[in-house]
Amino acid sequence: MENTAAKRILCIEDEPEMIDLIRLILGRRGFDVYGAAGGVEGARLVREMLPDLVLLDLMMPDMDGWEVYQQMKADVTTRSIPVIVVTAKAQNIDKVLGLHIAKVDDYIAKPFGPQELMDSVERILGPRSLS
């Protein structure tokens, strides 16, 4: 019997429309998407939920994505949760270099297409069977 429990994805993002869009794209593919409106709430929810994957915006007013990422990696209970950084295309190159140094699992530039998001999630969590 295959494990049919939906994978839980936490989207830490200060734009509600972006959370809705991600929930729409990934929800159709059988993922459970939860939203956190900003870094402070996101960091708390990561510890409470222990999601299968975190989609992390870097630019947030209350606590930026790097700080959330560093908190996750510093905590033994959340250290192994994969992170996809979602960042505006306008972000400077040192952020991208930081991704390689920090060893995030993947990153997506906004604006992104539904397939790009799906491909990134499936690279990390594996494809969802729709049966």
C-alpha positions in Angstrom: 0.0 0.0 0.0 1.5 3.3 -1.1 1.6 6.1 1.3 -1.2 8.4 0.1 -0.7 11.1 2.7 -0.4 14.5 0.9 3.0 16.2 1.3 2.7 19.4 3.3 4.3 22.5 1.8 4.7 25.7 3.8 4.8 28.8 1.7 6.4 31.7 3.6 5.6 34.8 1.6 4.4 38.3 2.5 2.1 38.6 -0.5 -1.3 36.8 0.0 -1.9 36.6 -3.8 1.3 34.7 -4.2 0.4 32.2 -1.5 -3.0 31.8 -3.3 -1.4 31.2 -6.6 1.0 28.6 -5.2 -1.8 26.9 -3.4 -3.8 26.8 -6.6 -0.9 25.3 -8.7 0.3 22.7 -6.1 -3.1 22.0 -4.6 -4.3 20.7 -8.0 -1.4 18.2 -7.9 -2.3 16.8 -4.5 -0.1 18.8 -2.2 -1.3 20.4 1.0 -0.2 24.1 0.9 -0.1 26.2 4.0 0.7 29.9 4.0 2.6 32.1 6.5 2.3 35.8 6.0 5.9 36.8 6.7 9.1 35.5 8.2 8.2 35.6 11.9 5.0 33.6 11.4 6.8 31.3 9.0 9.7 30.5 11.4 7.1 29.6 14.0 5.0 27.4 11.7 8.1 25.5 10.4 8.8 24.5 14.0 5.1 23.6 14.7 4.2 21.8 11.5 7.5 20.3 10.4 6.4 20.5 6.7 7.9 18.3 4.0 9.0 21.4 2.1 9.3 25.1 2.6 8.9 27.7 -0.2 10.7 30.7 1.1 10.5 34.3 -0.1 13.6 36.3 0.6 12.3 39.8 0.7 9.8 40.2 3.6 9.3 43.2 5.9 9.3 41.6 9.3 12.1 39.0 9.0 13.8 38.2 5.8 14.0 34.8 4.3 17.7 34.4 5.1 17.0 34.8 8.8 14.2 32.2 8.6 16.6 29.9 6.6 19.4 30.3 9.2 17.0 29.6 12.1 15.8 26.4 10.3 19.3 25.2 9.7 20.4 26.0 13.3 17.6 23.8 14.8 18.1 20.1 14.7 14.4 19.4 14.3 14.0 21.5 11.2 17.5 21.3 9.7 16.7 18.6 7.2 13.5 20.2 5.7 14.2 21.1 2.1 13.9 24.8 1.1 13.1 26.3 -2.3 13.9 30.0 -2.3 11.4 32.1 -4.3 13.0 35.4 -5.2 12.3 38.4 -7.5 14.3 38.3 -10.7 15.6 41.7 -9.7 17.5 40.2 -6.8 21.3 40.9 -7.0 23.8 38.2 -7.9 25.2 37.8 -4.4 21.8 36.4 -3.3 22.1 33.8 -6.0 25.7 33.0 -4.9 24.5 32.8 -1.3 22.1 30.1 -2.4 25.0 27.9 -3.4 27.0 28.7 -0.3 23.9 28.2 2.0 23.0 25.0 0.2 19.3 25.7 -0.4 17.7 22.9 -2.3 16.5 25.0 -5.3 15.4 28.5 -6.2 12.7 30.0 -8.4 12.7 33.5 -9.8 9.4 35.5 -9.7 7.5 35.7 -11.9 7.5 32.0 -12.5 5.2 29.7 -14.5 3.2 26.9 -13.0 5.3 24.2 -14.7 8.5 25.8 -13.3 7.1 25.6 -9.8 5.9 22.1 -10.2 9.2 20.9 -11.7 11.1 22.4 -8.8 8.8 20.8 -6.1 8.8 17.4 -7.9 12.6 17.5 -8.1 12.7 17.6 -4.3 9.6 15.7 -3.2 9.3 13.3 -6.1 6.4 13.2 -8.5 2.9 12.9 -7.1 0.8 10.2 -8.6 -2.7 11.5 -9.5 -4.3 8.1 -9.3 
